């Protein structure tokens, strides 16, 4: 625990600031993508990326809403942790992260997707007494402009950003093995939460994992930060 606290204290203020910045940027791009789609009319192309054979068999497990909301904390810590891996690694991470954001953003505009919460019968879950029902209502009411329909499903930004946070620390010796394992587990749990609280469909997870996997592979292969001195 003492070593962990020392490691946290060693994270520069700029690392924490970057974590908050990327979180705000993500939410801004999420809303902007939907706004542009509505303004340009591409929202009329929206479709539900549902695979009934899979999605109808996924149960609703309300407790996962805690993981879904906790993801915002994980996303702040992700860039902060990567800031300890050195200037080159961090620069490549930021480039890959922004590329992933941008690709997801373009999907939101040109291939908009939605989930019809009324048709799916999801509002019955928001009527549950207690914290779970309240948190679900909070998520729905802050998810764009139409509470009856959730947009920007594919690729899932929740999965996309979580995957970026994991890939940023994966195989990095500067980061403790414990945190790397934690990041891996959190990424899995967050992906699970998106479908277990019926906020996304299964294919949204596939897209949310594939986009950053490709972006990180390309960026780290090209290594645009190679000219930066360590």
GIZI-V714487 format. One line per field, one symbol per residue. burial: I if it has 9 or more other C-alpha atoms within 8 Angstrom, else O. Layout:
# GIZI-V714487
burial->???
This chain:
# GIZI-V714487
burial->OOOOOOOOOOIIOOIIIIIIOIIOOIOOIIIOIIOIIIOOOIIOOIOOIOIOOOIOOOOOOIOIIOIIOOIOOIIIIIIIIIIIIIIIIIIIIOIIIOIIIOIIIIIIIOIIIIIIIIOOOIOOIIOIOOOIIIIIIOOIIOIIOOIOIIIIIIIIIIIIIIIIIIIIIOOOOOIOOOOIOOIIOIIOIIIIIIIIIIIIIIIIIIIIIOIIIOIIOOIIOOOOIOOOOO
